[in-house]
Structures are given as C-alpha cells and as structure tokens.
Amino acid sequence: MSQISFDNVTAVINDYIRLENVTLTLRPDEQWAIVGANGSGKSTFGKLLCNNLKVVTGSCQTALRPAFVSFEKLNEVLEEERYNDDSDFIGKVDEGTIVTDFILGVHPLACDREKLQVLAQDLAFTTILPRGLKYLSTGEMRKVLICKALMQDPDLLVLDEPFDGLDRQSVLVLNELISKSIGNGLRVILLLNRFSEIVPETTHIAYVKDCRILMSGPKDELLNSEALRRFHAFHYTLPPQLPEIDPSTEIAPLPEILPLIEMRDVVVRYDEKYVLNGLSWTVSRGEHWKISGPNGAGKSTLLNLIGGDNPQAYANDITLFGIRKGSGESVWDIKRRIGLVSTGFQQDYRVGVTVKIVVISGIFDSIGVYHDYSKRQQEIALEWLKMLHMEKHLDTPFRNLSYGEQRLVLLARAMVKQPDLLILDEPCQGLDDVNREMVLKLVDHLGKTGRSQILYVTHHQEDKIPCILNHLELVPAQGGGFTSNISVEEL
C-alpha cells in the first residue's frame, strides 16, 4: 500500500463548500477515522481522498483505485431507479434493477458470481439478491453499495457513515467485514459522526471542523484530549416554550376518546412475498411509541400505510384519526395531521429551494411552496430553526447542506405545525453526537409539552426518549413477513 498525503491542499466542490489548507499524511500501516460534526466537511474530505474534487492549490498523492460509499451515492442510485420506473407504461409493477445485476453489471464472469456469493454471505444479505433495489430498506441498500465497492478490488475503501440505518446485528456483521478487509490488506477509512463507531482497528483520527483538519494524530492520544472534548462538547438549553402554531392553518382538534391509529390483521405483500403479515396495533390518545425491528422488517412500509403513500392501505382494515382508509378521505386529509421525517422523504425533497422555504412548506404539507406565505409563518419557521441551531442557514440552498444538516431542517419542517402525529423514522440518522443529543432532548420536550403524539423508529438502543413508554417491535410472522409484538416499558 502506498502513502496518501496532502500538502497545503485547497479543494473546491461548489460555491459553498471548500476544503482549505489540508496537510495530512496517512502512512501504509495506519488505519484512519475522520470524525466531525454535521457540516464539518467530512464527506468532502472523503471525495478528496477518492480524487473527486477539484484541487485549486497544493499537492496530493491518493490511492490508485479508490471506492467511496455514502448516503449521497445511495440517493443517486435510487433516483435513477425512479427515473427508469416503467410501472405506469407496462400496466404492472416494474421490478427495476435486481440487486445481483446492479452489483455484477451486464456481463458478469463466473468468478464474479462466486465472489458475490461470498461477500453476500459475509454481509448476511443473500436473501435480497433476487429483489429489486427500490424494495430495499436503507440498511439493506447500504450493504449492497458496500458489496459493490468491494467487488471492484479497490486500494482504498472510504465509508461515509457506514453504520447509519443498520440494525444491531448488521452493525456486528459490518464490523466483522471491515476487520476482515483490513486483515486482507485493504485500507479502510471511516467518515464518522459518532466517536462510539470507531472500530478497534483504527490507529489514527483526524477531527474536521469548518472544512479544516483541526486536530490529527494517534487514536488514543486524541480520544483522551481535553481540547477535543471541548470542541465536541454538548451545550443545549431547552426552550422555555415551543413556537406558536400558525392560526391560519390550524385544524379542528380530534375528539379526546378517539384513537389516532387502529390496524387490524394488516397484510402487505408483493407477489408472493409477505412484508407485513397479521399486524394489529392501536395508538390511543396521549401515547408515544417506539417502533423497532431488523433491516427489511417493514418499518417504512408500516409508516407508509399511515401516511397514505402505500396503495395496499386501502385493502386493509386501517382507521386513522377516526376515518376508515378508503371511505372517501383524501390523502391530504391525512397528511395535514402528520409531520414526517424519513430517509425516503429526504430523498424525495429534490426541489431547488432555500432552507426557509423547506421549513415553511411543512405548514402547507408540500414539497416546496407554491403560493404566498405570511410574515408570521416566516417568523415561526425561523424560531424552529433557531431551536435546532440552523438559523444561519436560513437562505442557504437546501441541497447544498450536508446530509445531517438536511435532516435537522426536515425535523424543523415536520414540527413547524405541531401535528397530531409526528412520525420520526430514524431522525438521528446522519447526525453527530452533539446534534443527536439535542434532537433527543427536543423530541422529549415536544412529547411532554406539545400537542403531538410521536412515532419514533430507531436502531440505536442508546437513543432513549423518556416520554416514550410504548414499544411496537416487528418480529417474524408464521408464514413469512413480520407481525407486531407490543409492550409497555420504561425506556
């Protein structure tokens, strides 16, 4: 393995993002993690490592065959799948690109197929090889992209937040694969928000802030650094009260005795494959729920049944806000009572607007804003951004933010109207330790003092929210798919 080095490098990605004065040497016997807060420049540094940035000044020596796996790449793949979806033209569901074909390409060799089988077993996803990409969960898609990268026999593998979206078992599997890859001589560089995700094989850490390398050196030395603790410390004061609700868009409250959600023996399947099978669940007034289950268990499918984005909702016994699905309500009757944060929604929010417009759009349940909005609505949007320390980005194009910063903006969008039901599907995905703690405290505050009931999906056991006492766990069902296991617990 050759040495990777940067000598006083300045590199540009666009008018808003640039790395400046990068000087760093990564020796062949070293394994590095690049750590930093949201928007610090970690992903940009990953692109520099993989020769994907325009270098303005300085000199650099990088790997010959690099591979880069990131949320950005995941979004690109899924966007192409949507573009090529011919379901409306062929009169049936278009499976899209099959996982095996995506990884191997058009003309795979026999040895490539053998290698894929080995990697699929190492990553524990052999069962999804014949499925279409668009039917995969975020965690499953992450495994596929890592597998495709490894099939290219790179000199350098850069993994941007590789553990986000993975269930506990998948995290263990990926840790083993990273360890095995390093043992086989592959250089692996991790770009991380959380210090807890640094793998044992890591020997050195670089801490990135404001698109500069603030500190770098041996792992133990940096982790014990008082200066690093100060840079990455958590300082957040809960607001004395939540922003007011815009009176012009407020809707009539629901009757107190009415459950928000009632599902009875719900079944969702595609062809002969069950996703949900015999699921029953009731969300009564005043309850906040945690939802958990392994990758591919149908958590996102369950939430799509609620949000109105899955047509199979109308073939099941589902009642939302006292109205039976399929009884004449519009999708907008449902959406106006719901606030949503999810990976799928973040991928869908592709319009070229500023952060201010994204948050205001939550008041109107739209992607973008297509009519006039009031000065008071702007003020409310700004108040929510201030609560998440994102007010400095008010006029920044949304698509120019980092993945984690976009997540914080979409949280503000979901909460801006204080909906009856706040659906948070892995809301801390892509967030650094500091922003994660801020979001957890704010969601708990909202659950205790606001009017919203919360559905919170997470893979992280440590992401505990005291106001949430009810737990819906998706577990394997007899005959295939997943069903409900319900408990009340002190989280």
Secondary structure, 3 states (H helix, E strand, C coil): CCCEEEEEEEEECCCCCEEEEEEEEECCCCCEEEEECCCCCHHHHHHHHCCCCEEEEEEEECCCCEEEECHHHHHHHHHHHHHCCCHHHHCCCCCCCEHHHHHHCCCCCHHHHHHHHHHHHHCCCHHHCCCEHHHCCHHHHHHHHHHHHHHCCCCEEEEECCCCCCCHHHHHHHHHHHHHHHHCCCEEEEEECCHHHCCCCCCEEEEEECCEEEEEEEHHHHHCCHHHHHHCCCCCCCCCCCCCCCCCCCCCCCCCCCCCEEEEEEEEEECCEEEEEEEEEEECCCCCEEEECCCCCCHHHHHHHHHCCCHHHHHCEEEECCEECCCCCCHHHHHCCEEEECHHHHHHCCCCCEHHHHHHHHHHCCCCCCCCCCHHHHHHHHHHHHHCCCHHHCCCEHHHCCHHHHHHHHHHHHHCCCCCEEEEECCCCCCCHHHHHHHHHHHHHHHHHCCCEEEEECCCCCCCCCCCCEEEEEEECCCCCEEEEEEECCC
